[in-house]
């Protein structure tokens, strides 16, 4: 019999998007099942230009006024509560905010806090958006020293229709038996 691992410390990464909210259901479910401590981490932009490019309003950067910092902290607290902490009746949790490059800050958080599992959503970006912004989930998966659950966006999941047959040509006569890529 295979025993499912129990996770003591789970890190859920959020940008407060709808995709992150979907991934939260998985993080919460595992934390509840395993009676884990659930960390909820948001990584904000570290510079004004980065915040502008990524469409964030919650970035903190050098030279930000104390009033603005206070406003940002209140907004973050409101977002944590609205999206997650108000729903956390039966699970122990802590919230955290870091500033910098998201994948770097996530991995640093994992190492500093002895995290057993990371749960992160993906936006399912393709093309130019993926080239420009990259994939935080992909970079975290490449660098993570612990298991990671990557939860696809609901929009991406809608593209897959389980009732549809995959495309296979009815006639294969005259088609090559295999393809070679990258030669």
N, C-alpha and C positions, 0 to 999 in steps of 0.2 A: 504494500500500500504506500502510495506517495503522500507525504505530509506537506501541506502548503506552508510556506514560511510565514512566521508572524513578524510583523514589522513594529518596532517600538517607537520609532521616530520617523514620521512621514513629512516630506516637504511638498507643499502644494504651491506652485508658482502662478502668479496672476498678474494680468494687466487690466483687470476689471472688465474685460470684453465678454461678449456673449459666449465665445469659444472657451474662455477660461471658466465661466460659470458652468458650462457643461462638464468640463474636466473636474470641477469641484465635487460633483456628485460621486465620482469614482474615489477621489481622495477621502471624502467624508465616509463613504461606505467601507473602505478598507480600514480606516482609523477606528470606526465604530466596531467593526468585526474583531479587530485585533486589540482593542482597548489601548490604542496608541496615542501619543502626543502628536497633534497635527500642527505643523508650522505653516503659516500662510505668509508667503513672501511676495512683495512687490518690488521690482527694481525700476527706479525712475531714471530719466536721463540725467547725465551729470553736467551737461553744458546747455546753454540757451539754444545754440544752433541745432544740437541733437534733438532737444525737446521740440523745436519747431518742425524739423524734418519729419520726426516720427509722429507728429500730431498730438504730443502730450502737453498737458498744461501743468503737470505735477512735478516737473523736473526741478531740482535744486542745483544751483551752480554758484561758483564764487561770485561774491558781490551782491547776492540777493538780499534785499532788505529784511530786517527781522519781522516786519509786518507781513511781508509776502511769505516768509518761511512759516509763520504762524497760520496763515490762511491755507497754505499747502498742507500742513500737518492736520488741520481740522478737516480738510477735504478728504485726505487719505483715511482718516479715522471714520468719517462718514461712509466712504466707499467700502472699507472693511466690514463695517456693521451692516450696511444695506445689502451687500452681496453675500456675506458669509457668516460673520460672528453672531448675528441675530438668529441664525438657524442652528447654532451649535449647542443644543441643550444637553446632549449626552456624550460629548467628546471633549477631552482636554485640548486646549489650543493656545497658541501664541502667535501674534502677528509681528511682522518685521518689515522694515523698508530699508533698502539699500540704494545707492546711487552709483552708476557706472555702466559698464558694458554688461548687459543682462546675463549672458552665459557665464562670464567670468565671475560675476557676483554670486550667481547661483551655486557654482562649483565651490567657491570659497565658503559659502554658507554651509554647504553639505559637509565639508571637511572640518569646519570650526564647531559644528553642532552634533557630529556623529549621526548623521541622517542615514536611515536604512533603505529608504525608497523615495524617489522623486515622482510626482505626478504633474504633468504639464500638458496643456492643450496646444494644438497647432492651428494656425490660421488657414493652412492649405494654400498659401500663396504660390503662384506660379509665374513664369516669365520674368518680365522686368521688375516687378515688385519683389520677387524672391531674390533676384540679382542685387537689387539696391539694398534691401533690408535684411536679406539672409533669413535663415531659419534658426531662431533661438533654440527651439526644441531639438533640431538636428545637431547643433553645436553642443548642447548639453549632453545629448546621447553619445556623442563622440568622446567627450571628455569625462563623463561621469564614472566615478569609482564604485557606484552602487546601481542596483536595478532602477529602471525608469519606465513608467507607464506614459506613453505618448497618446493622448486622446485626440482623434481627428475632429475637425470642425463638423458641426451638424450639416453645413452646406456641402462639405466634401462627401459626407456619408450619403446624402440624398442623390449624389451622382451615380451611386452603385445601386442597381436594381437587381435584387437576388432572384427575381422571377425571370429575368432576361437570360437567354442563352449567351454565353460568350461567343464572340465572332470567330467562327472556324469555317473556312470555305467548304462548301459541299464537295466540290471537285478539287482534288489535290493532284490530279494527274498533270505532269509537266512542271509542277512546282518543285523548287529545291527542297531537299530533305532537311537541311539545316542552314542556318545563317551564321556568318562570322562577323562579329562587330569589332571595330578598332584595329584592324590589321593594316 
